[in-house]
Amino acid sequence: TTEDGWIHHAACIRALMRLRGAKAHYSGFGCALYIAYRNTLVTSALVSGEDCFLEEPEWQALNEHIAAENAKQPDSSVFTDITERAFREVVKLPGYVRRMRKFQHLPLNLQKRERSALLREILATRASLRGIHTEYSMTASTLRAGREPQTGFIGPIPYHFFDGFSTLTMQGIRS
């Protein structure tokens, strides 16, 4: 009931997911829970000033597995693939913030080399996200052009939610 209560819940979810391990989330209800909570886990890590454990290789492999499995589905969508690639980049952001904050406590002579390395990583992520944003924007524009009203789905997203979803996704990737 407190303003930051969700952070405490996210910490518990994080603990449970880590105890279960990435492999427990490859299918079934574990996968559904992972997909439902992963954005909250990234946000809570960012707010808490921590690395996000979803950046670790075994969790990144889970993201790649989810994208590959989705691509095999008959209702698969290029939007899901693009969104998954964006997520794999966004999950790095809390770690960048934490690493940048530690420079506040280091003498300037020790900061230079580490700051340069961090800046290169941040710029690489930014370039990747810009490319993903452009790809997503072009794909969304192509789909919208000349589209007649439909009632089906674009991957897991109903058509009537697509415009709002795609706009928010593009804003998120850009920011």
Salt bridges, closest charged atoms under 4 A:
GLU50 OE1 - ARG14 NH1 3.20
ASP51 OD1 - ARG98 NE 2.57
GLU56 OE2 - ARG18 NH2 2.70
GLU69 OE2 - LYS72 NZ 3.05
ASP81 OD2 - ARG85 NE 3.22
GLU84 OE2 - ARG38 NH2 2.52
GLU89 OE1 - LYS92 NZ 3.14
GLU114 OE1 - LYS102 NZ 3.22
GLU121 OE2 - ARG99 NH2 2.83
GLU135 OE1 - ARG85 NH2 2.89
ASP163 OD1 - ARG144 NE 2.85
ASP163 OD2 - ARG147 NH2 3.33
